[in-house]
Amino acid sequence: MKRTTILITLIVFAISCSNNTESLKPKQVSDIQDSVRQMAESIAKNVSHEGPTAWLRYFENTPAFFMASEGQLVFPNNDSAKNFINNILVKSISKIELHWSNIRIDPFTSKLAGIAAIFHEDITDSAGSKLPHDGYFTGIAHQTSQGWKLHNAHWSIIVTH
């Protein structure tokens, strides 16, 4: 009995210590969801019109930024993303058409939110071949002095044969 009481007390204490997230009012939640959704819509619009370099505008410009794809760390930081997109990706992709659906935004604090969405993109390579990709995107959006940016991101592609 004593052991159970101590264990329950420790669990409650651990939960209360880790639950220090900011309490958001419904209006704040709605405003954050709207502004992060606008960022997502801007990403799709700008990437579709300008190509892959438009992504760089939405990656948080800090060494802490990272991106994974298919369970692999693709960009360990922002510099690696810039280098790859500017020096390699732009040479192999001539056009991207990106579309989101079922966007989900979960505000954590007034400056952090989870974002997740189903995506479809048609990628046209430098030879003119169009390749469709479908999958799921997740990331953490961070409110910075330049607006919402992706602090990290992960892509999972549905493989069809």
Salt bridges, closest charged atoms under 4 A:
ASP31 OD1 - LYS27 NZ 2.83
GLU50 OE1 - ARG57 NH2 2.78
GLU60 OE2 - HIS142 ND1 2.46
GLU60 OE1 - HIS151 ND1 2.51
ASP106 OD2 - ARG104 NE 2.81
ASP122 OD1 - HIS120 NE2 3.12
ASP134 OD1 - HIS120 ND1 2.62
